Structures are given as C-alpha cells and as structure tokens.
Amino acid sequence: MIIPSLKMKNGAEIPALGFGTWQLTGDTCKRAVETAIGLGYRHIDTAEIYQNEQYIGEAIGGRPEPLFLASKVFYHHLQRDDVFGACLGSLHRLGTALINLYLVHFPNSKVPMRETFEALEGLMQMGLLEGIGVSNFTIKHLKEATVATQIPILVNQLEFHPFLYQKELLDYCKQHDIVLTAYSPLARGLVYKNETIQKIAQKHNKTPGQISLRWCVEKGCVVIPKASSEAHIRENMAIFDFLLDEEDHRQLDNLPQQRLVNPPWGELA
C-alpha cells in the first residue's frame, strides 16, 4: 500500500506513518526494518542514542527504494563540534550520504540554541541534511529555536497519544507550520487495555492500537510506532481505510492523562 504524506514547510514530504526503532537493536532491528520496508514503509526513525543506526544501515544498504531517514543528535552533543561529530557518525553508521530530517533530541539549557543551530545550518550547507527539526520542545523552546535560526524548523517530535493529548502544543505547531510527529503513539501498549478505546475499536472492527494511531493521524500528526513482528508491523499500517467519527474523537480527547516519558533532564514537551 502507499502511505500518504504530509508536506513540510521546505516543500519536502514526510510519510504520515513511519517506522519507530527505539529499543530495537541487533538482528531484531535489522529484520524488522527489512520487513517494514518490504511491506511499504519508507519513513525510518532512529537516533544516535538508540545505538541501532548501524543495523538500520545494514537493512537499507543498496535498496533502490527512496527512503525518508530521520535521526537525532542527543542533548549532550549540542555544542558546535559535537553536533558535527554526531551527524557524521550517524551518516557513517547509516551508510548514507544524506539524512532527510535531523532533530535536536531534547533541549539543553546549558548550550545556547544559536550555537547548535549554526552547526545544523553548516551541515545543511554541506549537503548532508535535507531538513532539521526538534524533539521534546515545549512552546517556549520552539519560540527560542525560531529566533536562533533562519532555517525552517520542520518537525517537533514528542510523546503524543490519547493519554497525553498535548492540544495547546499541537495547535501552536499547526499555527507555525511545524509537523508534529507522535512518538509512543500506542502509549507503550496501554491503549490495548483501555475500555473506551476497546469499545471504539470493536465499533470499527479495528484493534485499539489502530484506533490510537488513527486518532493521531486525524489530528494532523505523523506517527512512528515501533514493532518487531510482521503481524504488528502490518497492523500498524492498516489505519488508512477508516475514519473516526465526532463521538469517537470526543471520547478519545477526554481520556485521563498521563506522561510516560519523563527522563531526568531538561523540560519535556
């Protein structure tokens, strides 16, 4: 199947469904990425901190299909020379000459944003990056970032699912033409245990996971669920043949809220 795409402010398109790889490593990661690409995924998401870029590189090596690769520089590598080193390392491990989307993976108040974005601008001028974005940025961080660079910030990747409906931040991103990419869109499996989501899933003859992914997509987000089995990878793809109705959205928008990702650094979006 062909996965629809969203247009970013630089004119490039990002597939609305990507393949998340956090916690996938080794041969498991390689096989999962190979399976996903074979089934039609073109958007692969990784990060230097995931320690799996080399396995993704092995999975995508020599493939003729055009892919959309997203990776991230971690928050303790945001000084100028560290940004260059991190990006060159990711390119080497991925075995590619270009990263389509390179994100700042968590803000770091100890490093001036201008320094970080000057390095990213340099990497773009070298032709190593197609576009840049951020991850886990609040509205405050986004405002600081847009002042720090003239290059458009294309994406803000953050935790987003029915149990963490960050509407204010979503609205801000839409107002400024920043694509919101939802990570942990299945809430680490919690959506499968929720009675409200289960009932909506039964109504549409879908799984709770598909309901959560569809909810994100209908909010205008890109989703990057992780999966390792072919059955789960296929399940995550089957979200473009149905629509949620107004009552579905009302119920999903008003579920009890909880954040699942809360590492001991920085402010989180």
Phi and psi in degrees as GROMACS dihedral restraints (atoms count N, CA, C in turn):
[ dihedral_restraints ]
;  ai    aj    ak    al  type     phi  dphi    fc
    3     4     5     6     1   -96.3    20    10
    4     5     6     7     1   123.4    20    10
    6     7     8     9     1   -85.6    20    10
    7     8     9    10     1   128.1    20    10
    9    10    11    12     1   -65.1    20    10
   10    11    12    13     1   160.5    20    10
   12    13    14    15     1  -124.8    20    10
   13    14    15    16     1   160.4    20    10
   15    16    17    18     1  -111.2    20    10
   16    17    18    19     1   141.7    20    10
   18    19    20    21     1   -87.8    20    10
   19    20    21    22     1   131.8    20    10
   21    22    23    24     1   -93.8    20    10
   22    23    24    25     1   169.0    20    10
   24    25    26    27     1   -70.4    20    10
   25    26    27    28     1   -10.2    20    10
   27    28    29    30     1   -91.5    20    10
   28    29    30    31     1     3.5    20    10
   30    31    32    33     1    92.9    20    10
   31    32    33    34     1   -15.3    20    10
   33    34    35    36     1   -77.4    20    10
   34    35    36    37     1   159.8    20    10
   36    37    38    39     1  -110.5    20    10
   37    38    39    40     1   142.8    20    10
   39    40    41    42     1  -119.2    20    10
   40    41    42    43     1   124.8    20    10
   42    43    44    45     1   -57.1    20    10
   43    44    45    46     1   136.2    20    10
   45    46    47    48     1   -68.2    20    10
   46    47    48    49     1   -22.6    20    10
   48    49    50    51     1  -119.2    20    10
   49    50    51    52     1   118.7    20    10
   51    52    53    54     1  -114.0    20    10
   52    53    54    55     1   171.4    20    10
   54    55    56    57     1  -106.7    20    10
   55    56    57    58     1   110.5    20    10
   57    58    59    60     1   -79.9    20    10
   58    59    60    61     1   143.9    20    10
   60    61    62    63     1  -126.7    20    10
   61    62    63    64     1     8.9    20    10
   63    64    65    66     1   -57.6    20    10
   64    65    66    67     1   132.4    20    10
   66    67    68    69     1    74.1    20    10
   67    68    69    70     1     5.2    20    10
   69    70    71    72     1   -96.6    20    10
   70    71    72    73     1   125.7    20    10
   72    73    74    75     1  -139.9    20    10
   73    74    75    76     1   169.4    20    10
   75    76    77    78     1    58.7    20    10
   76    77    78    79     1  -150.3    20    10
   78    79    80    81     1   -64.1    20    10
   79    80    81    82     1   -29.8    20    10
   81    82    83    84     1   -60.7    20    10
   82    83    84    85     1   -43.7    20    10
   84    85    86    87     1   -64.6    20    10
   85    86    87    88     1   -48.1    20    10
   87    88    89    90     1   -58.4    20    10
   88    89    90    91     1   -48.2    20    10
   90    91    92    93     1   -64.4    20    10
   91    92    93    94     1   -40.6    20    10
   93    94    95    96     1   -64.3    20    10
   94    95    96    97     1   -43.2    20    10
   96    97    98    99     1   -65.7    20    10
   97    98    99   100     1   -42.3    20    10
   99   100   101   102     1   -59.8    20    10
  100   101   102   103     1   -43.1    20    10
  102   103   104   105     1   -63.8    20    10
  103   104   105   106     1   -46.0    20    10
  105   106   107   108     1   -60.4    20    10
  106   107   108   109     1   -45.6    20    10
  108   109   110   111     1   -64.6    20    10
  109   110   111   112     1   -39.6    20    10
  111   112   113   114     1   -62.3    20    10
  112   113   114   115     1   -29.9    20    10
  114   115   116   117     1   -86.8    20    10
  115   116   117   118     1   -11.1    20    10
  117   118   119   120     1   124.7    20    10
  118   119   120   121     1    -3.5    20    10
  120   121   122   123     1   -65.9    20    10
  121   122   123   124     1   141.1    20    10
  123   124   125   126     1  -125.9    20    10
  124   125   126   127     1   -11.6    20    10
  126   127   128   129     1  -106.7    20    10
  127   128   129   130     1   114.5    20    10
  129   130   131   132     1  -116.0    20    10
  130   131   132   133     1   126.7    20    10
  132   133   134   135     1  -111.7    20    10
  133   134   135   136     1   131.4    20    10
  135   136   137   138     1  -146.7    20    10
  136   137   138   139     1  -169.6    20    10
  138   139   140   141     1  -166.2    20    10
  139   140   141   142     1   153.5    20    10
  141   142   143   144     1   -59.7    20    10
  142   143   144   145     1   -36.1    20    10
  144   145   146   147     1   -70.4    20    10
  145   146   147   148     1   -17.7    20    10
  147   148   149   150     1   -71.8    20    10
  148   149   150   151     1   -21.0    20    10
  150   151   152   153     1    57.5    20    10
  151   152   153   154     1    39.5    20    10
  153   154   155   156     1  -133.0    20    10
  154   155   156   157     1     6.3    20    10
  156   157   158   159     1   -60.6    20    10
  157   158   159   160     1   -34.4    20    10
  159   160   161   162     1   -65.6    20    10
  160   161   162   163     1   -34.3    20    10
  162   163   164   165     1   -73.9    20    10
  163   164   165   166     1   -35.1    20    10
  165   166   167   168     1   -65.7    20    10
  166   167   168   169     1   -40.7    20    10
  168   169   170   171     1   -58.9    20    10
  169   170   171   172     1   -40.8    20    10
  171   172   173   174     1   -65.1    20    10
  172   173   174   175     1   -37.1    20    10
  174   175   176   177     1   -70.2    20    10
  175   176   177   178     1   -33.7    20    10
  177   178   179   180     1   -98.5    20    10
  178   179   180   181     1    -7.0    20    10
  180   181   182   183     1   -57.5    20    10
  181   182   183   184     1   125.8    20    10
  183   184   185   186     1    76.6    20    10
  184   185   186   187     1     4.1    20    10
  186   187   188   189     1   -74.9    20    10
  187   188   189   190     1   137.8    20    10
  189   190   191   192     1   -78.9    20    10
  190   191   192   193     1   -18.5    20    10
  192   193   194   195     1   -67.9    20    10
  193   194   195   196     1   137.5    20    10
  195   196   197   198     1   -70.6    20    10
  196   197   198   199     1   128.2    20    10
  198   199   200   201     1  -116.5    20    10
  199   200   201   202     1   155.7    20    10
  201   202   203   204     1  -109.9    20    10
  202   203   204   205     1   108.6    20    10
  204   205   206   207     1  -103.6    20    10
  205   206   207   208     1   128.4    20    10
  207   208   209   210     1  -119.6    20    10
  208   209   210   211     1   131.2    20    10
  210   211   212   213     1  -137.8    20    10
  211   212   213   214     1   177.4    20    10
  213   214   215   216     1  -142.6    20    10
  214   215   216   217     1   144.3    20    10
  216   217   218   219     1   -95.7    20    10
  217   218   219   220     1   128.7    20    10
  219   220   221   222     1   -72.8    20    10
  220   221   222   223     1   160.8    20    10
  222   223   224   225     1   -65.4    20    10
  223   224   225   226     1   -22.1    20    10
  225   226   227   228     1   -94.1    20    10
  226   227   228   229     1    13.7    20    10
  228   229   230   231     1  -122.0    20    10
  229   230   231   232     1    34.9    20    10
  231   232   233   234     1   -97.0    20    10
  232   233   234   235     1    -2.0    20    10
  234   235   236   237     1   -73.8    20    10
  235   236   237   238     1   156.0    20    10
  237   238   239   240     1   -49.5    20    10
  238   239   240   241     1   -58.0    20    10
  240   241   242   243     1   -64.4    20    10
  241   242   243   244     1   -34.7    20    10
  243   244   245   246     1   -66.8    20    10
  244   245   246   247     1   -37.1    20    10
  246   247   248   249     1   -61.5    20    10
  247   248   249   250     1   -46.7    20    10
  249   250   251   252     1   -60.4    20    10
  250   251   252   253     1   -46.2    20    10
  252   253   254   255     1   -63.2    20    10
  253   254   255   256     1   -41.9    20    10
  255   256   257   258     1   -64.3    20    10
  256   257   258   259     1   -43.6    20    10
  258   259   260   261     1   -66.2    20    10
  259   260   261   262     1   -45.4    20    10
  261   262   263   264     1   -62.1    20    10
  262   263   264   265     1   -36.5    20    10
  264   265   266   267     1   -64.3    20    10
  265   266   267   268     1   -43.0    20    10
  267   268   269   270     1   -63.7    20    10
  268   269   270   271     1   -43.9    20    10
  270   271   272   273     1   -59.1    20    10
  271   272   273   274     1   -43.3    20    10
  273   274   275   276     1   -63.4    20    10
  274   275   276   277     1   -46.7    20    10
  276   277   278   279     1   -67.3    20    10
  277   278   279   280     1   -37.2    20    10
  279   280   281   282     1   -75.8    20    10
  280   281   282   283     1   -17.4    20    10
  282   283   284   285     1    68.9    20    10
  283   284   285   286     1    35.1    20    10
  285   286   287   288     1  -130.4    20    10
  286   287   288   289     1   157.9    20    10
  288   289   290   291     1   -92.9    20    10
  289   290   291   292     1    -7.9    20    10
  291   292   293   294     1  -147.7    20    10
  292   293   294   295     1   134.6    20    10
  294   295   296   297     1  -105.0    20    10
  295   296   297   298     1   126.0    20    10
  297   298   299   300     1   -68.8    20    10
  298   299   300   301     1   -36.1    20    10
  300   301   302   303     1  -144.3    20    10
  301   302   303   304     1   121.4    20    10
  303   304   305   306     1  -120.2    20    10
  304   305   306   307     1   122.4    20    10
  306   307   308   309     1  -111.1    20    10
  307   308   309   310     1   146.8    20    10
  309   310   311   312     1   -79.5    20    10
  310   311   312   313     1   114.7    20    10
  312   313   314   315     1   -90.7    20    10
  313   314   315   316     1    87.9    20    10
  315   316   317   318     1    83.4    20    10
  316   317   318   319     1   135.7    20    10
  318   319   320   321     1   -73.9    20    10
  319   320   321   322     1   157.4    20    10
  321   322   323   324     1  -136.0    20    10
  322   323   324   325     1   107.2    20    10
  324   325   326   327     1   -66.6    20    10
  325   326   327   328     1   -13.3    20    10
  327   328   329   330     1   -83.2    20    10
  328   329   330   331     1   -11.2    20    10
  330   331   332   333     1  -119.8    20    10
  331   332   333   334     1   125.3    20    10
  333   334   335   336     1   -57.9    20    10
  334   335   336   337     1   131.8    20    10
  336   337   338   339     1   -57.8    20    10
  337   338   339   340     1   -35.2    20    10
  339   340   341   342     1   -59.0    20    10
  340   341   342   343     1   -39.1    20    10
  342   343   344   345     1   -62.9    20    10
  343   344   345   346     1   -45.5    20    10
  345   346   347   348     1   -62.3    20    10
  346   347   348   349     1   -47.5    20    10
  348   349   350   351     1   -73.0    20    10
  349   350   351   352     1   -26.7    20    10
  351   352   353   354     1   -63.1    20    10
  352   353   354   355     1   -39.0    20    10
  354   355   356   357     1   -65.6    20    10
  355   356   357   358     1   -42.5    20    10
  357   358   359   360     1   -64.1    20    10
  358   359   360   361     1   -39.0    20    10
  360   361   362   363     1   -61.3    20    10
  361   362   363   364     1   -40.3    20    10
  363   364   365   366     1   -62.7    20    10
  364   365   366   367     1   -41.2    20    10
  366   367   368   369     1   -65.2    20    10
  367   368   369   370     1   -36.4    20    10
  369   370   371   372     1   -67.4    20    10
  370   371   372   373     1   -41.0    20    10
  372   373   374   375     1   -64.0    20    10
  373   374   375   376     1   -28.2    20    10
  375   376   377   378     1   -79.1    20    10
  376   377   378   379     1    -6.2    20    10
  378   379   380   381     1    78.9    20    10
  379   380   381   382     1    19.4    20    10
  381   382   383   384     1   -92.4    20    10
  382   383   384   385     1   -19.9    20    10
  384   385   386   387     1  -126.6    20    10
  385   386   387   388     1   140.3    20    10
  387   388   389   390     1   -88.0    20    10
  388   389   390   391     1   -33.1    20    10
  390   391   392   393     1  -161.8    20    10
  391   392   393   394     1   164.4    20    10
  393   394   395   396     1  -127.0    20    10
  394   395   396   397     1   160.5    20    10
  396   397   398   399     1  -159.0    20    10
  397   398   399   400     1  -166.8    20    10
  399   400   401   402     1  -137.2    20    10
  400   401   402   403     1   169.1    20    10
  402   403   404   405     1  -142.8    20    10
  403   404   405   406     1   134.9    20    10
  405   406   407   408     1    65.7    20    10
  406   407   408   409     1    34.6    20    10
  408   409   410   411     1   -96.0    20    10
  409   410   411   412     1   131.6    20    10
  411   412   413   414     1   -78.5    20    10
  412   413   414   415     1   176.3    20    10
  414   415   416   417     1   -59.2    20    10
  415   416   417   418     1   -41.7    20    10
  417   418   419   420     1   -58.0    20    10
  418   419   420   421     1   -45.9    20    10
  420   421   422   423     1   -64.1    20    10
  421   422   423   424     1   -40.3    20    10
  423   424   425   426     1   -62.8    20    10
  424   425   426   427     1   -40.8    20    10
  426   427   428   429     1   -62.7    20    10
  427   428   429   430     1   -42.2    20    10
  429   430   431   432     1   -64.6    20    10
  430   431   432   433     1   -40.0    20    10
  432   433   434   435     1   -67.2    20    10
  433   434   435   436     1   -39.6    20    10
  435   436   437   438     1   -68.9    20    10
  436   437   438   439     1   -24.3    20    10
  438   439   440   441     1   -78.6    20    10
  439   440   441   442     1   -29.2    20    10
  441   442   443   444     1   -79.4    20    10
  442   443   444   445     1   -14.5    20    10
  444   445   446   447     1  -147.1    20    10
  445   446   447   448     1   149.5    20    10
  447   448   449   450     1   -91.7    20    10
  448   449   450   451     1   -13.8    20    10
  450   451   452   453     1   -76.8    20    10
  451   452   453   454     1   134.2    20    10
  453   454   455   456     1   -63.8    20    10
  454   455   456   457     1   135.1    20    10
  456   457   458   459     1   -86.2    20    10
  457   458   459   460     1   113.7    20    10
  459   460   461   462     1   -86.1    20    10
  460   461   462   463     1   -33.9    20    10
  462   463   464   465     1  -141.7    20    10
  463   464   465   466     1   145.0    20    10
  465   466   467   468     1  -122.2    20    10
  466   467   468   469     1   113.3    20    10
  468   469   470   471     1   -98.5    20    10
  469   470   471   472     1   126.3    20    10
  471   472   473   474     1  -155.1    20    10
  472   473   474   475     1   167.4    20    10
  474   475   476   477     1   -65.8    20    10
  475   476   477   478     1   125.5    20    10
  477   478   479   480     1  -155.9    20    10
  478   479   480   481     1   121.7    20    10
  480   481   482   483     1  -164.9    20    10
  481   482   483   484     1   174.5    20    10
  483   484   485   486     1   -59.4    20    10
  484   485   486   487     1   -21.0    20    10
  486   487   488   489     1   -90.9    20    10
  487   488   489   490     1    -2.7    20    10
  489   490   491   492     1  -145.5    20    10
  490   491   492   493     1    74.3    20    10
  492   493   494   495     1   -86.6    20    10
  493   494   495   496     1    95.0    20    10
  495   496   497   498     1   -88.2    20    10
  496   497   498   499     1    71.1    20    10
  498   499   500   501     1   -64.3    20    10
  499   500   501   502     1   -43.0    20    10
  501   502   503   504     1   -61.7    20    10
  502   503   504   505     1   -42.2    20    10
  504   505   506   507     1   -70.4    20    10
  505   506   507   508     1   -38.7    20    10
  507   508   509   510     1   -60.3    20    10
  508   509   510   511     1   -46.8    20    10
  510   511   512   513     1   -61.1    20    10
  511   512   513   514     1   -41.0    20    10
  513   514   515   516     1   -62.5    20    10
  514   515   516   517     1   -44.6    20    10
  516   517   518   519     1   -61.1    20    10
  517   518   519   520     1   -43.5    20    10
  519   520   521   522     1   -62.6    20    10
  520   521   522   523     1   -42.2    20    10
  522   523   524   525     1   -61.9    20    10
  523   524   525   526     1   -27.6    20    10
  525   526   527   528     1  -110.8    20    10
  526   527   528   529     1    17.9    20    10
  528   529   530   531     1    56.2    20    10
  529   530   531   532     1    42.2    20    10
  531   532   533   534     1  -108.9    20    10
  532   533   534   535     1   125.3    20    10
  534   535   536   537     1   -74.7    20    10
  535   536   537   538     1   130.3    20    10
  537   538   539   540     1   -91.7    20    10
  538   539   540   541     1   121.2    20    10
  540   541   542   543     1  -102.7    20    10
  541   542   543   544     1   124.1    20    10
  543   544   545   546     1   -91.1    20    10
  544   545   546   547     1   114.4    20    10
  546   547   548   549     1   -98.0    20    10
  547   548   549   550     1   160.8    20    10
  549   550   551   552     1    50.6    20    10
  550   551   552   553     1    44.6    20    10
  552   553   554   555     1   -69.2    20    10
  553   554   555   556     1   -12.3    20    10
  555   556   557   558     1   -99.5    20    10
  556   557   558   559     1     7.8    20    10
  558   559   560   561     1    52.1    20    10
  559   560   561   562     1    42.4    20    10
  561   562   563   564     1    53.4    20    10
  562   563   564   565     1    36.8    20    10
  564   565   566   567     1    90.9    20    10
  565   566   567   568     1    -6.5    20    10
  567   568   569   570     1   -65.6    20    10
  568   569   570   571     1   -27.0    20    10
  570   571   572   573     1   -63.0    20    10
  571   572   573   574     1   -26.1    20    10
  573   574   575   576     1   -73.8    20    10
  574   575   576   577     1   -16.5    20    10
  576   577   578   579     1  -101.8    20    10
  577   578   579   580     1    -3.7    20    10
  579   580   581   582     1   -89.1    20    10
  580   581   582   583     1   127.9    20    10
  582   583   584   585     1   -64.5    20    10
  583   584   585   586     1   -40.6    20    10
  585   586   587   588     1   -61.3    20    10
  586   587   588   589     1   -46.0    20    10
  588   589   590   591     1   -67.8    20    10
  589   590   591   592     1   -36.0    20    10
  591   592   593   594     1   -60.2    20    10
  592   593   594   595     1   -43.8    20    10
  594   595   596   597     1   -66.3    20    10
  595   596   597   598     1   -40.6    20    10
  597   598   599   600     1   -65.1    20    10
  598   599   600   601     1   -37.5    20    10
  600   601   602   603     1   -63.7    20    10
  601   602   603   604     1   -43.5    20    10
  603   604   605   606     1   -61.8    20    10
  604   605   606   607     1   -39.3    20    10
  606   607   608   609     1   -60.2    20    10
  607   608   609   610     1   -37.3    20    10
  609   610   611   612     1   -99.8    20    10
  610   611   612   613     1     3.1    20    10
  612   613   614   615     1    57.2    20    10
  613   614   615   616     1    44.2    20    10
  615   616   617   618     1  -128.6    20    10
  616   617   618   619     1   174.0    20    10
  618   619   620   621     1   -91.1    20    10
  619   620   621   622     1   160.0    20    10
  621   622   623   624     1   -56.8    20    10
  622   623   624   625     1   -35.7    20    10
  624   625   626   627     1   -62.7    20    10
  625   626   627   628     1   -42.4    20    10
  627   628   629   630     1   -64.9    20    10
  628   629   630   631     1   -34.3    20    10
  630   631   632   633     1   -64.9    20    10
  631   632   633   634     1   -44.1    20    10
  633   634   635   636     1   -64.2    20    10
  634   635   636   637     1   -44.0    20    10
  636   637   638   639     1   -64.1    20    10
  637   638   639   640     1   -41.0    20    10
  639   640   641   642     1   -65.6    20    10
  640   641   642   643     1   -38.8    20    10
  642   643   644   645     1   -59.1    20    10
  643   644   645   646     1   -45.5    20    10
  645   646   647   648     1   -61.7    20    10
  646   647   648   649     1   -46.2    20    10
  648   649   650   651     1   -62.3    20    10
  649   650   651   652     1   -41.7    20    10
  651   652   653   654     1   -70.8    20    10
  652   653   654   655     1   -16.3    20    10
  654   655   656   657     1   -80.8    20    10
  655   656   657   658     1    -4.1    20    10
  657   658   659   660     1    93.4    20    10
  658   659   660   661     1    16.1    20    10
  660   661   662   663     1   -96.2    20    10
  661   662   663   664     1   158.1    20    10
  663   664   665   666     1   -89.4    20    10
  664   665   666   667     1   143.8    20    10
  666   667   668   669     1  -120.5    20    10
  667   668   669   670     1   143.1    20    10
  669   670   671   672     1  -132.0    20    10
  670   671   672   673     1    64.1    20    10
  672   673   674   675     1   -67.2    20    10
  673   674   675   676     1   147.4    20    10
  675   676   677   678     1   -93.6    20    10
  676   677   678   679     1   145.8    20    10
  678   679   680   681     1  -156.7    20    10
  679   680   681   682     1   150.9    20    10
  681   682   683   684     1  -117.4    20    10
  682   683   684   685     1   -26.9    20    10
  684   685   686   687     1   -92.5    20    10
  685   686   687   688     1   150.9    20    10
  687   688   689   690     1   -61.4    20    10
  688   689   690   691     1   -37.9    20    10
  690   691   692   693     1   -61.8    20    10
  691   692   693   694     1   -43.2    20    10
  693   694   695   696     1   -70.2    20    10
  694   695   696   697     1   -38.5    20    10
  696   697   698   699     1   -61.7    20    10
  697   698   699   700     1   -43.1    20    10
  699   700   701   702     1   -65.1    20    10
  700   701   702   703     1   -41.9    20    10
  702   703   704   705     1   -58.4    20    10
  703   704   705   706     1   -43.7    20    10
  705   706   707   708     1   -66.3    20    10
  706   707   708   709     1   -22.1    20    10
  708   709   710   711     1   -79.1    20    10
  709   710   711   712     1   -25.7    20    10
  711   712   713   714     1   -85.4    20    10
  712   713   714   715     1    59.1    20    10
  714   715   716   717     1  -125.4    20    10
  715   716   717   718     1     7.8    20    10
  717   718   719   720     1  -110.5    20    10
  718   719   720   721     1    14.6    20    10
  720   721   722   723     1  -117.6    20    10
  721   722   723   724     1    18.5    20    10
  723   724   725   726     1  -155.0    20    10
  724   725   726   727     1   165.7    20    10
  726   727   728   729     1  -128.8    20    10
  727   728   729   730     1   141.5    20    10
  729   730   731   732     1   -80.0    20    10
  730   731   732   733     1   148.4    20    10
  732   733   734   735     1   -98.5    20    10
  733   734   735   736     1   179.5    20    10
  735   736   737   738     1   -60.6    20    10
  736   737   738   739     1   -39.8    20    10
  738   739   740   741     1   -68.0    20    10
  739   740   741   742     1   -38.1    20    10
  741   742   743   744     1   -56.9    20    10
  742   743   744   745     1   -48.4    20    10
  744   745   746   747     1   -63.4    20    10
  745   746   747   748     1   -39.6    20    10
  747   748   749   750     1   -60.0    20    10
  748   749   750   751     1   -44.1    20    10
  750   751   752   753     1   -69.1    20    10
  751   752   753   754     1   -43.5    20    10
  753   754   755   756     1   -69.3    20    10
  754   755   756   757     1   -33.1    20    10
  756   757   758   759     1   -69.6    20    10
  757   758   759   760     1   -17.0    20    10
  759   760   761   762     1  -118.1    20    10
  760   761   762   763     1    24.5    20    10
  762   763   764   765     1   -74.5    20    10
  763   764   765   766     1   154.4    20    10
  765   766   767   768     1   -55.6    20    10
  766   767   768   769     1   140.4    20    10
  768   769   770   771     1  -101.4    20    10
  769   770   771   772     1   143.4    20    10
  771   772   773   774     1  -158.4    20    10
  772   773   774   775     1   137.8    20    10
  774   775   776   777     1   -90.0    20    10
  775   776   777   778     1   135.7    20    10
  777   778   779   780     1  -103.2    20    10
  778   779   780   781     1   -27.3    20    10
  780   781   782   783     1  -106.1    20    10
  781   782   783   784     1   113.1    20    10
  783   784   785   786     1  -147.0    20    10
  784   785   786   787     1    67.4    20    10
  786   787   788   789     1   -68.9    20    10
  787   788   789   790     1   161.5    20    10
  789   790   791   792     1   -83.5    20    10
  790   791   792   793     1    39.3    20    10
  792   793   794   795     1  -145.4    20    10
  793   794   795   796     1   147.1    20    10
  795   796   797   798     1    63.8    20    10
  796   797   798   799     1   170.9    20    10
  798   799   800   801     1   -87.4    20    10
  799   800   801   802     1   138.8    20    10
  801   802   803   804     1  -105.7    20    10
  802   803   804   805     1   144.8    20    10
